[in-house]
Amino acid sequence: MSCPQIIITPQAPFMSQQQLRGMAYDTAQYAMYEEECQYFKKMFAYDVLDSTNGAIANDTSGMLQSFYDSAKVEAMGKLKDVDKYIADSNYTAADAANNNVYPSNGVDANRKEVNRLYLLTLKDSSYHYTAADSAAIYAIAAQCPSEAGSAVWDARALYYSIIDDFIDFEDNCNAIGKSLTHPGNHPGATAPGNFRLYPNPNNGSMTIEYRLGDNENADISIYDIAGRK
C-alpha cells in the first residue's frame, strides 16, 4: 500500500466515525515510510477531532475520546496549541507552548524548530536571522517531506524569504527504512546501508547506529568538516 497524500483541513464533515477511528489507530502496511504514514494519518484524525464539534461526542465506542485525550498531552496536541496561539497573534504564549513540546520523532522535532525560528520574527519584527538560524532552517528545508513532515515546506518558504530568492530543493527521499526518524535525524544524515548517525549536524555529541550481518566486521572513522579524523 502506498502512503496517501492527506490534506489537513479544519472541517471534514465527510469523515465518518469509522474512518476517523481507522486513521487514529492506523495499522495498515505501507510499501515505504510506514510509521510516517501512520503518524500523518493520526495527525489528520487529531486535527479533525480538535476542530469539529461533535466528532468525539458521536462516537459511542469511546475510542476517539481515548485517542484525543492521549494525543492532546503529547507533542502532537501541544504543537496544535502552538498553531492556535499563533493564529490568535498571542506569540508569547505560542513561544512558551512551543518550548514545552518534547518531540519523540523527527516530524515533531522539525515542527518545533520551525515554530521557534518563525516566532523570532513574529515576536520582534526587527529581528534579523543569523547565519546559525539560516543554517537551521536550511537543514530542515533540505529534508524529505514524506519523512520529515510538512515543516519541510514551511522551512523552504521561510528560507526563500531570508535569501529573497528561490532555489530548487531536492526532496532527498531515500525510503531506506520504515520507521520514524529520531529527533534531529534526517536523510542527509543517513548513509547507504544499515547505518545512521544523529543528530547531524551536531556539537560533537552524537549517536551512531549500525547493523552488521553474521561474521561481518566494520571500521568506523569520523571526520570533521575540515577533513580532520
LUMDRENPA-547723 format. One line per 2 residues: number of its first residue (from 1); their letters; for each residue x, y, z of N, C-alpha, C, O. Coordinates in Angstrom, 2 decimals, padded with zeros to 5 digits. Example, Ala and Ser with C-alpha at 12.3 -4.5 7.8 and 13.67 -1.06 7.14 Angstrom:
BEGIN
1	AS	013.19 -005.69 007.80 012.30 -004.50 007.80 013.20 -003.30 007.80 014.24 -003.32 008.46; 012.85 -002.25 007.08 013.67 -001.06 007.14 012.90 000.03 007.87 013.41 001.14 008.04
This chain:
BEGIN
1	MS	000.85 -001.19 000.00 000.00 000.00 000.00 000.88 001.24 000.00 001.86 001.31 000.75; 000.55 002.22 -000.83 001.31 003.46 -000.84 000.71 004.42 000.17 -000.47 004.35 000.50
3	CP	001.55 005.33 000.64 001.09 006.29 001.64 000.25 007.36 000.95 000.73 007.99 000.01; -000.98 007.59 001.40 -001.82 008.61 000.77 -001.35 010.01 001.12 -000.81 010.23 002.20
5	QI	-001.55 010.94 000.21 -001.26 012.33 000.49 -002.50 012.94 001.14 -003.54 013.07 000.50; -002.38 013.31 002.41 -003.51 013.81 003.16 -003.45 015.32 003.25 -002.42 015.87 003.64
7	II	-004.53 015.99 002.89 -004.61 017.43 003.03 -005.28 017.73 004.36 -006.43 017.37 004.58; -004.54 018.40 005.26 -005.08 018.72 006.57 -006.03 019.90 006.44 -005.67 020.95 005.93
9	TP	-007.25 019.71 006.91 -008.25 020.76 006.84 -009.08 020.76 008.12 -009.41 019.68 008.62; -009.43 021.94 008.67 -010.17 022.00 009.93 -011.55 021.39 009.86 -012.02 020.83 010.84
11	QA	-012.21 021.50 008.70 -013.55 020.93 008.58 -013.50 019.68 007.72 -013.01 019.70 006.59; -014.02 018.62 008.27 -014.06 017.38 007.49 -015.38 016.66 007.76 -015.36 015.56 008.33
13	PF	-016.52 017.24 007.36 -017.81 016.63 007.63 -018.01 015.31 006.90 -018.89 014.53 007.24; -017.18 015.07 005.89 -017.30 013.84 005.12 -016.69 012.65 005.85 -016.85 011.52 005.40
15	MS	-015.98 012.88 006.96 -015.31 011.80 007.68 -016.29 011.10 008.61 -016.89 011.73 009.48; -016.44 009.81 008.42 -017.30 009.03 009.32 -016.53 008.67 010.58 -015.30 008.77 010.61
17	QQ	-017.24 008.25 011.61 -016.58 007.81 012.84 -015.65 006.64 012.56 -014.56 006.55 013.12; -016.08 005.75 011.69 -015.27 004.58 011.35 -013.98 005.01 010.66 -012.91 004.46 010.94
19	QL	-014.08 005.97 009.75 -012.89 006.45 009.05 -011.91 007.13 010.01 -010.70 006.92 009.92; -012.44 007.92 010.93 -011.58 008.59 011.90 -010.90 007.59 012.82 -009.72 007.73 013.13
21	RG	-011.64 006.58 013.26 -011.04 005.55 014.10 -009.95 004.80 013.33 -008.90 004.46 013.89; -010.21 004.56 012.04 -009.21 003.88 011.23 -007.92 004.68 011.11 -006.83 004.11 011.09
23	MA	-008.04 005.99 011.05 -006.85 006.85 010.97 -006.16 006.96 012.33 -004.93 006.91 012.41; -006.95 007.12 013.37 -006.38 007.29 014.70 -005.62 006.05 015.16 -004.64 006.14 015.89
25	YD	-006.09 004.89 014.71 -005.48 003.62 015.12 -004.96 002.85 013.90 -005.07 001.63 013.83; -004.41 003.60 012.96 -003.97 003.00 011.69 -002.85 001.98 011.90 -001.84 002.27 012.54
27	TA	-003.04 000.79 011.35 -002.01 -000.25 011.38 -001.78 -000.82 009.97 -001.25 -001.92 009.82; -002.17 -000.05 008.96 -002.03 -000.51 007.58 -000.56 -000.70 007.23 000.32 -000.04 007.80
29	QY	-000.30 -001.60 006.31 001.06 -001.87 005.84 001.32 -001.02 004.60 000.56 -001.08 003.63; 002.40 -000.24 004.63 002.75 000.61 003.50 004.07 000.15 002.90 004.92 -000.41 003.60
31	AM	004.24 000.40 001.63 005.44 -000.05 000.95 006.68 000.67 001.46 007.77 000.10 001.48; 006.51 001.91 001.87 007.63 002.69 002.40 007.07 003.74 003.36 005.88 004.05 003.33
33	YE	007.93 004.27 004.19 007.55 005.29 005.17 006.35 004.83 006.01 005.41 005.60 006.23; 006.39 003.59 006.46 005.22 003.02 007.13 004.81 003.80 008.37 003.65 004.20 008.49
35	EE	005.75 004.02 009.29 005.39 004.72 010.52 005.08 006.19 010.26 004.23 006.77 010.94; 005.77 006.79 009.28 005.46 008.16 008.93 004.02 008.27 008.43 003.28 009.16 008.86
37	CQ	003.62 007.37 007.54 002.26 007.40 007.00 001.23 007.24 008.12 000.23 007.95 008.16; 001.48 006.29 009.01 000.56 006.08 010.12 000.48 007.31 011.00 -000.60 007.68 011.47
39	YF	001.63 007.95 011.23 001.64 009.13 012.09 000.93 010.31 011.44 000.19 011.04 012.10; 001.13 010.49 010.13 000.45 011.58 009.43 -001.07 011.39 009.49 -001.80 012.37 009.61
41	KK	-001.53 010.16 009.40 -002.97 009.90 009.48 -003.49 010.18 010.88 -004.61 010.66 011.05; -002.68 009.88 011.89 -003.07 010.20 013.27 -003.16 011.72 013.45 -004.06 012.22 014.12
43	MF	-002.21 012.44 012.84 -002.25 013.90 012.91 -003.52 014.44 012.27 -004.14 015.36 012.79; -003.89 013.86 011.15 -005.11 014.27 010.46 -006.33 014.02 011.35 -007.19 014.89 011.49
45	AY	-006.39 012.83 011.94 -007.52 012.49 012.81 -007.60 013.45 013.99 -008.69 013.91 014.35; -006.45 013.76 014.59 -006.45 014.68 015.74 -006.93 016.06 015.31 -007.69 016.71 016.03
47	DV	-006.48 016.51 014.15 -006.86 017.82 013.65 -008.37 017.91 013.46 -008.99 018.92 013.81; -008.96 016.85 012.91 -010.41 016.84 012.70 -011.14 016.83 014.04 -012.09 017.58 014.23
49	LD	-010.69 015.99 014.96 -011.35 015.89 016.26 -011.24 017.19 017.04 -012.16 017.57 017.77; -010.11 017.88 016.89 -009.90 019.12 017.63 -010.68 020.28 017.03 -010.91 021.29 017.69
51	ST	-011.08 020.15 015.77 -011.69 021.27 015.06 -013.18 021.10 014.78 -013.86 022.07 014.45; -013.69 019.89 014.91 -015.06 019.60 014.51 -015.92 019.29 015.73 -015.67 018.32 016.45
53	NG	-016.92 020.12 015.96 -017.83 019.90 017.08 -018.61 018.60 016.90 -019.15 018.33 015.82; -018.67 017.82 017.93 -019.48 016.61 017.92 -018.79 015.39 017.38 -019.34 014.29 017.45
55	AI	-017.58 015.53 016.82 -016.90 014.38 016.23 -016.61 013.32 017.28 -016.72 012.12 017.01; -016.24 013.76 018.48 -015.96 012.81 019.55 -017.25 012.38 020.23 -017.44 011.20 020.51
57	AN	-018.13 013.34 020.48 -019.36 013.04 021.23 -020.21 011.98 020.54 -020.89 011.21 021.21; -020.17 011.94 019.23 -020.99 011.00 018.48 -020.38 009.60 018.39 -021.00 008.69 017.85
59	DT	-019.18 009.44 018.92 -018.51 008.13 018.87 -018.81 007.36 020.14 -018.23 007.62 021.19; -019.71 006.40 020.04 -020.14 005.64 021.22 -019.10 004.62 021.67 -019.21 004.08 022.78
61	SG	-018.11 004.34 020.85 -017.09 003.34 021.22 -016.12 003.88 022.26 -015.50 003.10 022.99; -015.98 005.19 022.33 -015.03 005.80 023.26 -013.60 005.80 022.73 -012.71 006.34 023.38
63	ML	-013.37 005.19 021.57 -012.01 005.09 021.04 -011.45 006.45 020.63 -010.28 006.74 020.86; -012.29 007.28 020.03 -011.82 008.58 019.59 -011.51 009.49 020.77 -010.54 010.25 020.74
65	QS	-012.32 009.40 021.82 -012.05 010.19 023.01 -010.73 009.78 023.64 -009.94 010.62 024.07; -010.49 008.47 023.70 -009.25 007.96 024.27 -008.04 008.42 023.45 -007.02 008.84 024.00
67	FY	-008.17 008.34 022.13 -007.09 008.78 021.25 -006.83 010.27 021.43 -005.68 010.69 021.55; -007.89 011.06 021.45 -007.76 012.51 021.55 -007.10 012.91 022.87 -006.21 013.76 022.89
69	DS	-007.55 012.32 023.97 -007.01 012.66 025.29 -005.52 012.33 025.37 -004.74 013.06 025.97; -005.15 011.22 024.75 -003.74 010.82 024.77 -002.89 011.75 023.92 -001.83 012.19 024.35
71	AK	-003.36 012.04 022.71 -002.59 012.87 021.78 -002.48 014.31 022.26 -001.49 014.99 021.97; -003.48 014.79 022.98 -003.53 016.19 023.40 -002.37 016.55 024.31 -001.87 017.68 024.26
73	VE	-001.92 015.61 025.14 -000.85 015.90 026.09 000.52 015.53 025.54 001.54 015.73 026.20; 000.54 014.99 024.32 001.80 014.65 023.68 002.19 015.76 022.70 001.48 016.76 022.58
75	AM	003.31 015.59 022.02 003.81 016.63 021.12 002.78 017.01 020.06 002.65 018.18 019.70; 002.05 016.02 019.56 001.06 016.28 018.52 000.05 017.33 018.97 -000.21 018.30 018.26
77	GK	-000.52 017.14 020.16 -001.51 018.08 020.67 -000.92 019.41 021.06 -001.53 020.46 020.84; 000.27 019.39 021.65 000.90 020.64 022.08 001.29 021.51 020.89 001.20 022.74 020.96
79	LK	001.71 020.88 019.81 002.03 021.65 018.61 000.78 022.27 017.99 000.84 023.36 017.42; -000.33 021.58 018.12 -001.60 022.14 017.66 -001.95 023.38 018.48 -002.47 024.36 017.94
81	DV	-001.67 023.35 019.79 -001.91 024.51 020.64 -001.05 025.69 020.20 -001.50 026.83 020.23; 000.19 025.41 019.80 001.07 026.47 019.31 000.45 027.14 018.09 000.46 028.36 017.97
83	DK	-000.09 026.33 017.18 -000.74 026.87 015.98 -001.90 027.80 016.36 -002.10 028.85 015.74; -002.65 027.41 017.37 -003.80 028.23 017.79 -003.33 029.56 018.35 -003.91 030.60 018.04
85	YI	-002.28 029.54 019.17 -001.76 030.78 019.72 -001.25 031.70 018.62 -001.48 032.91 018.67; -000.58 031.14 017.64 -000.08 031.95 016.53 -001.24 032.55 015.75 -001.19 033.72 015.37
87	AD	-002.27 031.76 015.52 -003.45 032.25 014.80 -004.12 033.39 015.55 -004.71 034.29 014.94; -004.03 033.37 016.88 -004.61 034.43 017.71 -003.64 035.58 017.94 -003.94 036.51 018.69
89	SN	-002.46 035.52 017.30 -001.41 036.54 017.45 -000.89 036.64 018.88 -000.37 037.68 019.28; -001.03 035.58 019.64 -000.50 035.52 021.00 000.86 034.84 020.94 000.99 033.67 021.30
91	YT	001.85 035.57 020.49 003.14 034.98 020.18 003.94 034.60 021.43 004.73 033.66 021.40; 003.74 035.33 022.51 004.43 034.98 023.76 003.94 033.64 024.27 004.74 032.80 024.69
93	AA	002.63 033.43 024.24 002.06 032.15 024.67 002.48 031.05 023.71 002.73 029.92 024.14; 002.54 031.36 022.41 002.96 030.37 021.42 004.38 029.92 021.68 004.69 028.73 021.61
95	DA	005.25 030.87 021.98 006.65 030.55 022.25 006.78 029.68 023.50 007.55 028.72 023.51; 006.04 030.03 024.55 006.07 029.25 025.78 005.55 027.84 025.55 006.13 026.87 026.05
97	AN	004.46 027.72 024.79 003.89 026.40 024.50 004.86 025.58 023.65 005.00 024.38 023.86; 005.51 026.23 022.69 006.46 025.52 021.83 007.65 025.00 022.63 008.15 023.91 022.38
99	NN	008.10 025.79 023.60 009.21 025.36 024.45 008.84 024.16 025.31 009.71 023.44 025.80; 007.55 023.96 025.49 007.06 022.86 026.32 006.77 021.60 025.52 006.23 020.63 026.05
101	VY	007.14 021.60 024.24 006.95 020.43 023.39 008.20 019.55 023.49 009.32 020.03 023.36; 007.97 018.26 023.71 009.08 017.30 023.78 008.88 016.24 022.71 008.20 015.24 022.94
103	PS	009.47 016.46 021.53 009.24 015.57 020.39 009.78 014.17 020.63 010.81 013.98 021.29; 009.09 013.20 020.09 009.55 011.80 020.15 009.95 011.30 018.78 010.39 010.16 018.64
105	NG	009.82 012.15 017.75 010.21 011.75 016.40 010.62 012.98 015.61 010.41 014.12 016.05; 011.21 012.75 014.45 011.73 013.83 013.64 010.67 014.76 013.09 010.94 015.94 012.89
107	VD	009.47 014.24 012.83 008.38 015.07 012.30 008.06 016.19 013.30 007.98 017.36 012.92; 007.86 015.82 014.55 007.53 016.81 015.58 008.72 017.70 015.91 008.56 018.88 016.19
109	AN	009.92 017.13 015.88 011.12 017.93 016.16 011.29 019.03 015.12 011.64 020.17 015.45; 011.04 018.70 013.86 011.12 019.71 012.79 010.08 020.80 012.97 010.38 021.98 012.81
111	RK	008.87 020.39 013.31 007.80 021.37 013.50 008.14 022.31 014.65 007.94 023.51 014.54; 008.64 021.77 015.75 009.00 022.61 016.89 010.09 023.61 016.50 010.02 024.78 016.88
113	EV	011.10 023.15 015.75 012.21 024.04 015.38 011.75 025.11 014.40 012.16 026.26 014.53; 010.91 024.77 013.44 010.39 025.77 012.50 009.54 026.79 013.26 009.61 027.99 012.98
115	NR	008.74 026.33 014.20 007.96 027.25 015.04 008.87 028.23 015.75 008.63 029.44 015.76; 009.93 027.68 016.36 010.86 028.54 017.11 011.45 029.63 016.23 011.52 030.79 016.62
117	LY	011.88 029.24 015.05 012.51 030.20 014.15 011.50 031.20 013.59 011.81 032.38 013.45; 010.32 030.73 013.29 009.27 031.60 012.78 008.86 032.62 013.83 008.62 033.79 013.51
119	LL	008.79 032.19 015.09 008.36 033.07 016.18 009.38 034.16 016.49 009.03 035.18 017.09; 010.61 033.97 016.09 011.62 035.00 016.33 011.21 036.33 015.69 011.38 037.39 016.29
121	TL	010.69 036.24 014.48 010.28 037.46 013.78 008.85 037.87 014.12 008.49 039.04 014.02; 008.03 036.90 014.52 006.67 037.25 014.92 006.69 038.05 016.22 005.90 038.98 016.40
123	KD	007.59 037.69 017.13 007.69 038.40 018.41 008.43 039.73 018.26 008.18 040.67 019.02; 009.32 039.81 017.29 010.13 041.01 017.10 010.30 041.24 015.60 011.13 040.60 014.96
125	SS	009.52 042.13 015.05 009.54 042.35 013.59 010.87 042.89 013.09 011.14 042.85 011.89; 011.70 043.40 014.01 013.00 043.94 013.60 014.10 042.88 013.65 015.26 043.16 013.35
127	YH	013.73 041.67 014.05 014.74 040.61 014.19 015.29 040.22 012.81 014.54 040.08 011.85; 016.61 040.04 012.75 017.25 039.58 011.52 017.86 038.20 011.78 018.59 038.00 012.75
129	YT	017.54 037.28 010.91 018.02 035.91 011.09 019.55 035.87 010.99 020.15 036.50 010.12; 020.15 035.12 011.91 021.60 034.95 011.91 022.00 033.84 010.96 021.15 033.14 010.41
131	AA	023.29 033.69 010.77 023.79 032.61 009.93 023.41 031.26 010.52 023.09 030.32 009.79; 023.44 031.16 011.85 023.04 029.91 012.51 021.56 029.62 012.29 021.18 028.47 012.07
133	DS	020.72 030.66 012.34 019.29 030.50 012.07 019.08 029.98 010.65 018.32 029.03 010.42; 019.76 030.61 009.70 019.61 030.21 008.30 020.04 028.77 008.08 019.41 028.03 007.33
135	AA	021.13 028.38 008.75 021.61 027.00 008.62 020.60 026.02 009.19 020.38 024.95 008.62; 019.99 026.38 010.31 018.98 025.51 010.92 017.75 025.37 010.02 017.19 024.28 009.89
137	IY	017.34 026.47 009.40 016.19 026.44 008.50 016.51 025.60 007.27 015.70 024.79 006.83; 017.70 025.81 006.71 018.10 025.07 005.51 018.16 023.57 005.80 017.77 022.76 004.96
139	AI	018.65 023.20 006.99 018.78 021.78 007.33 017.43 021.07 007.29 017.36 019.89 006.94; 016.38 021.78 007.66 015.03 021.20 007.60 014.48 021.27 006.18 013.86 020.32 005.70
141	AA	014.71 022.39 005.51 014.20 022.58 004.15 014.75 021.55 003.18 014.09 021.22 002.19; 015.94 021.03 003.45 016.58 020.08 002.55 016.14 018.64 002.78 016.62 017.74 002.10
143	QC	015.25 018.42 003.73 014.81 017.07 004.04 013.67 016.61 003.13 013.17 017.37 002.30; 013.29 015.36 003.30 012.21 014.77 002.52 010.88 014.98 003.23 010.72 014.53 004.37
145	PS	009.91 015.64 002.61 008.62 015.88 003.25 007.90 014.59 003.66 007.19 014.57 004.66; 008.09 013.52 002.90 007.45 012.26 003.23 008.01 011.65 004.51 007.33 010.87 005.17
147	EA	009.24 012.00 004.85 009.87 011.50 006.06 009.78 012.51 007.19 009.61 012.14 008.35; 009.89 013.79 006.85 010.09 014.81 007.88 008.89 015.70 008.12 008.93 016.55 009.01
149	GS	007.82 015.52 007.36 006.59 016.25 007.62 006.47 017.58 006.92 007.36 018.01 006.19; 005.33 018.24 007.16 005.01 019.49 006.46 005.90 020.64 006.89 005.94 021.67 006.21
151	AV	006.63 020.50 008.00 007.55 021.56 008.41 008.61 021.81 007.34 009.17 022.90 007.27; 008.88 020.80 006.52 009.85 020.97 005.43 009.39 022.06 004.47 010.18 022.91 004.07
153	WD	008.11 022.04 004.10 007.59 023.05 003.17 007.64 024.43 003.81 007.99 025.41 003.14; 007.30 024.52 005.10 007.35 025.81 005.78 008.78 026.33 005.89 009.03 027.53 005.77
155	AR	009.71 025.41 006.13 011.12 025.81 006.21 011.61 026.34 004.87 012.38 027.30 004.82; 011.17 025.73 003.79 011.57 026.19 002.46 011.03 027.60 002.19 011.75 028.46 001.68
157	AL	009.76 027.82 002.55 009.17 029.15 002.35 009.91 030.19 003.18 010.16 031.30 002.72; 010.25 029.82 004.42 010.97 030.73 005.29 012.37 031.01 004.76 012.85 032.14 004.82
159	YY	013.01 029.98 004.23 014.35 030.16 003.68 014.33 031.07 002.45 015.21 031.90 002.27; 013.31 030.90 001.60 013.18 031.77 000.43 013.08 033.24 000.86 013.66 034.12 000.24
161	SI	012.32 033.48 001.94 012.13 034.86 002.40 013.43 035.45 002.95 013.66 036.65 002.86; 014.28 034.59 003.52 015.55 035.06 004.07 016.52 035.44 002.96 017.14 036.50 003.01
163	ID	016.64 034.57 001.96 017.61 034.83 000.90 017.01 035.70 -000.21 017.71 036.14 -001.12; 015.70 035.95 -000.12 014.99 036.75 -001.11 015.23 036.21 -002.52 015.49 036.96 -003.46
165	DF	015.13 034.90 -002.62 015.36 034.25 -003.90 014.71 032.88 -003.82 014.24 032.46 -002.77; 014.69 032.18 -004.94 014.12 030.83 -005.00 015.20 029.84 -005.41 015.94 030.08 -006.37
167	ID	015.29 028.74 -004.69 016.17 027.65 -005.09 015.34 026.38 -005.15 014.34 026.24 -004.45; 015.77 025.47 -005.98 015.03 024.23 -006.19 015.58 023.15 -005.25 016.65 022.59 -005.51
169	FE	014.84 022.88 -004.17 015.27 021.84 -003.24 014.93 020.46 -003.80 013.84 020.26 -004.34; 015.86 019.54 -003.68 015.55 018.14 -003.96 014.97 017.54 -002.69 015.41 017.87 -001.59
171	DN	014.00 016.66 -002.84 013.32 016.12 -001.66 014.14 015.10 -000.89 013.83 014.81 000.27; 015.20 014.56 -001.49 016.09 013.63 -000.78 015.33 012.49 -000.11 015.59 012.15 001.05
173	CN	014.40 011.91 -000.83 013.60 010.83 -000.27 014.24 009.49 -000.62 014.13 009.01 -001.75; 014.89 008.89 000.36 015.60 007.64 000.13 014.77 006.41 000.47 014.99 005.33 -000.07
175	AI	013.81 006.58 001.38 012.96 005.47 001.80 013.77 004.26 002.22 013.44 003.12 001.87; 014.84 004.50 002.99 015.69 003.39 003.42 014.97 002.52 004.44 015.05 001.29 004.38
177	GK	014.26 003.15 005.37 013.60 002.38 006.43 012.10 002.56 006.42 011.55 003.25 005.56; 011.45 001.94 007.39 010.00 002.05 007.52 009.63 002.55 008.91 008.55 002.24 009.42
179	SL	010.52 003.31 009.53 010.24 003.80 010.87 010.53 005.28 010.96 011.33 005.81 010.19; 009.87 005.96 011.90 010.06 007.37 012.09 011.49 007.67 012.52 012.10 006.92 013.28
181	TH	012.02 008.78 012.00 013.37 009.16 012.36 013.41 009.70 013.79 012.40 010.14 014.33; 014.59 009.65 014.38 014.79 010.24 015.69 014.77 011.76 015.54 015.06 012.27 014.46
183	PG	014.44 012.48 016.62 014.54 013.94 016.54 015.94 014.37 016.15 016.93 013.91 016.73; 016.03 015.25 015.16 017.32 015.74 014.71 017.94 014.92 013.62 018.93 015.34 013.01
185	NH	017.39 013.74 013.34 017.95 012.91 012.27 017.18 013.16 010.99 015.96 013.31 011.03; 017.87 013.20 009.87 017.19 013.43 008.60 017.97 012.73 007.50 019.09 012.28 007.74
187	PG	017.41 012.63 006.29 018.04 011.84 005.25 019.48 012.23 004.96 020.28 011.38 004.58; 019.84 013.51 005.14 021.21 013.91 004.90 022.17 013.28 005.87 023.38 013.29 005.64
189	AT	021.64 012.72 006.96 022.49 012.11 007.98 022.54 010.60 007.83 023.11 009.91 008.68; 021.95 010.08 006.79 021.84 008.65 006.63 022.71 008.17 005.49 022.62 008.67 004.37
191	AP	023.56 007.22 005.77 024.41 006.65 004.74 023.76 005.41 004.17 022.90 004.82 004.83; 024.15 005.00 002.96 023.58 003.79 002.39 023.83 002.59 003.30 024.87 002.49 003.95
193	GN	022.88 001.70 003.34 023.03 000.51 004.17 022.45 000.71 005.55 021.69 001.65 005.79; 022.82 -000.18 006.47 022.26 -000.17 007.80 023.11 000.69 008.73 023.74 000.17 009.65
195	FR	023.13 001.97 008.49 023.94 002.90 009.26 023.16 004.20 009.44 022.53 004.69 008.50; 023.21 004.76 010.65 022.53 006.03 010.90 023.28 006.80 011.97 023.68 006.25 012.99
197	LY	023.47 008.09 011.72 024.12 008.98 012.68 023.16 010.12 012.97 022.61 010.73 012.05; 022.96 010.43 014.25 022.08 011.53 014.63 022.49 012.09 015.98 023.05 011.36 016.79
199	PN	022.24 013.38 016.26 021.78 014.37 015.28 022.91 014.76 014.34 024.08 014.59 014.66; 022.56 015.29 013.19 023.53 015.74 012.21 022.97 016.97 011.50 021.96 016.84 010.80
201	PN	023.55 018.15 011.65 024.83 018.40 012.33 024.70 018.28 013.85 023.60 018.22 014.39; 025.87 018.26 014.54 025.86 018.15 016.00 027.04 018.93 016.57 027.85 019.49 015.84
203	NG	027.11 018.97 017.89 028.17 019.72 018.58 029.32 018.83 019.03 030.11 019.22 019.89; 029.42 017.65 018.46 030.45 016.70 018.84 029.90 015.53 019.63 030.57 014.51 019.79
205	SM	028.66 015.67 020.12 027.98 014.58 020.81 026.95 013.98 019.86 026.06 014.68 019.38; 027.07 012.69 019.59 026.20 012.08 018.60 025.95 010.62 018.93 026.62 010.04 019.79
207	TI	025.01 010.04 018.25 024.72 008.61 018.37 024.88 007.97 017.01 024.38 008.49 016.02; 025.56 006.85 016.96 025.74 006.11 015.72 025.08 004.74 015.87 025.39 003.99 016.79
209	EY	024.18 004.44 014.98 023.53 003.13 014.97 024.00 002.38 013.73 024.09 002.97 012.65; 024.30 001.11 013.87 024.69 000.32 012.71 024.29 -001.13 012.93 024.07 -001.58 014.05
211	RL	024.18 -001.83 011.84 023.79 -003.24 011.89 024.71 -004.02 010.97 024.90 -003.67 009.81; 025.27 -005.09 011.50 026.14 -005.96 010.72 025.54 -007.34 010.62 024.83 -007.80 011.52
213	GD	025.82 -008.00 009.52 025.39 -009.37 009.38 026.29 -010.31 010.18 027.28 -009.89 010.77; 025.93 -011.56 010.20 026.73 -012.55 010.91 028.14 -012.60 010.33 028.33 -012.62 009.11
215	NE	029.12 -012.62 011.23 030.54 -012.76 010.85 031.04 -011.60 010.00 031.99 -011.75 009.24; 030.39 -010.42 010.12 030.84 -009.23 009.40 031.57 -008.29 010.35 031.21 -008.18 011.52
217	NA	032.59 -007.61 009.83 033.33 -006.62 010.59 033.25 -005.28 009.87 033.00 -005.22 008.67; 033.48 -004.21 010.63 033.44 -002.88 010.01 034.38 -001.95 010.76 034.62 -002.12 011.96
219	DI	034.90 -000.97 010.05 035.68 000.12 010.64 034.89 001.41 010.50 034.39 001.71 009.42; 034.79 002.17 011.57 034.08 003.44 011.55 035.07 004.56 011.83 035.73 004.56 012.87
221	SI	035.16 005.50 010.91 036.02 006.67 011.08 035.16 007.91 010.99 034.25 007.98 010.17; 035.45 008.90 011.83 034.67 010.13 011.86 035.58 011.29 011.51 036.68 011.42 012.06
223	YD	035.13 012.14 010.59 035.90 013.30 010.15 035.09 014.55 010.36 033.86 014.52 010.22; 035.73 015.67 010.70 035.02 016.93 010.81 034.94 017.59 009.44 035.41 017.05 008.44
225	IA	034.33 018.77 009.42 034.10 019.43 008.13 035.40 019.84 007.43 035.42 020.07 006.22; 036.48 019.93 008.22 037.78 020.28 007.65 038.55 019.06 007.19 039.67 019.18 006.69
227	GR	037.96 017.89 007.36 038.60 016.67 006.92 039.51 016.04 007.97 040.23 015.10 007.67; 039.47 016.57 009.20 040.30 016.01 010.26 039.64 014.76 010.82 038.44 014.75 011.08
229	K	040.44 013.72 011.01 039.89 012.46 011.51 039.74 012.49 013.02 039.29 011.51 013.62
